[in-house]
């Protein structure tokens, strides 16, 4: 039920903000690759800054990135945006690609930041946790 609701919200958002099909720009594989690289750089910067504020080392940043990847692996590969779609084939129009990558960036960044906060809380509690 919740997944259907999220899909409908994303589809409605994409329809509201996407230009007419004739105005939409097609994107190349290189454009998609550059967009993904830029997204990952922004995520690493934000997560690294949060780790620094929490006084956590890079091993915890890596741990949280792996935890997020593990969670994403459980998402269905059914074409749903942004986690079940293949940006190289399914999202060949710029507005759709931008929307999907924006949604994925927010999820990845926030999940890793929440993970870092959880690590900090655990470490302050005296529990023994190793990355």
Buried (B, 14 or more C-beta within 10 A) or exposed (E): EEEEEEBEEBEEBBEEEBEEEEEBEEBEEEBBEEBBEEBEEEBBEBBBEBBEEBEBEEEBBEBBBEBBEEBBEEEEEEEBBBBBBEBBEBBBBBBBBBBBBEBBBEBBBBBBBBBBBEBBEEBEEEEEEEB
